[in-house]
Amino acid sequence: MKTKVRFITMYSVGLISFLSISVFTSQGQEMANVRRAVIVSPEIGEKTVTFRISAPKAKLVRLYGSWMKSFDSSTNMLKDSVGTWTVKIPTPSPELYTYHFIVDGMTVNDVNNIFLQRDGVRYLSVLLVPGKTTSNYFEANQRGNLKKVWYDSPTIGSNRHMYVYTPYGYETSNQNYPVLYLLHGGGGDEDAWSTMGRAVQILDNLIEKKLAVPMICVMPNGNPGQKAAKTLLLDEKLYDRNDPAFQNLYITSIVKDIIPYVEKNYRAIPNADSRAVAGLSMGGAHTISVSNEFPGTFNYICPLSIGVRTITPEFESKLQGVKKAGYKLYWFACGNEDFLWEIAKTTEASLSKNGVEHTFFVSPGGHTWSNWRIYLNTFGPLLFK
């Protein structure tokens, strides 16, 4: 039986190239593929993690990971005879990290790793190290659903996008649920908490373990000029933050547009005892503002990694309004290495001065997702109880 080479194709993926030769019989019934061995990266062992990248023509390849002490840190990799660069490091403590390679000065992701996260306008390779801290970052056995929802916002004047998580069993029950409105930070969008924050996995695990009450979680886009994340390629509008006309535009849309939509279209319990609001950084500022401007709307208030730069009599008057309206939980968190740590302490002192009973949760570390995931893991079990 005669054979012949039908085609030879050179594939190029990022910096990895491999030759694929497909050989067919004359009847086209047999085929064999000859390819370079698959590169595994990252490879997590008991005590080490190995990273690999194929870059035969590169002169210098380094690894940077968010577990390193500074953004200027990196580790040199070694090249083998076929052009694969390798480095083996001690396994970092359990956490979700991001990393990249620096190939002759150019930053590239790990093309062999399918686990990526989008952080605003960039994509990052992910290393998820198993352990106690990350136990709720992996998929639970009982998983809820995450839906992408369009809703009309008369307040902002556009049709807008948000993510809505419903817990395991929502579709098959007649139960009504409380709602957590979970707000992202500056540079993020409606995808941030579910992607980088692992909010879906955290809530699934907390609920499955009966540590948290089953709840709906709404994750809107906190940028009033965006109808949706930039990846949807929709036009954007610029709003001047310093213009008083736009100062409370977004938080007003939460109360006037988002909450009514959710309570009409989902089996959401429509009262303050069943509403929580939490947010990080910019979303933390939104959390403080929406609870101050609309006291009595949320009985669970959780600002994260934020503070008020100038404590004014007007601000303290609004805190008195929150106190008077009543609430069940005011949970305030910040890392002691956060660049906003000082104003967080000032804000916490104002809460104390005005008799706003609260929890001040102080963690090590800075303005990072590693902290915000821990915060959700920590305050999630406190909601709606």
Order of alpha helices (4+ residues) and beta strands (2+ residues): beta-beta-beta-beta-beta-beta-beta-beta-beta-beta-beta-beta-beta-beta-beta-beta-alpha-alpha-beta-alpha-alpha-beta-alpha-beta-alpha-beta-alpha-beta-alpha
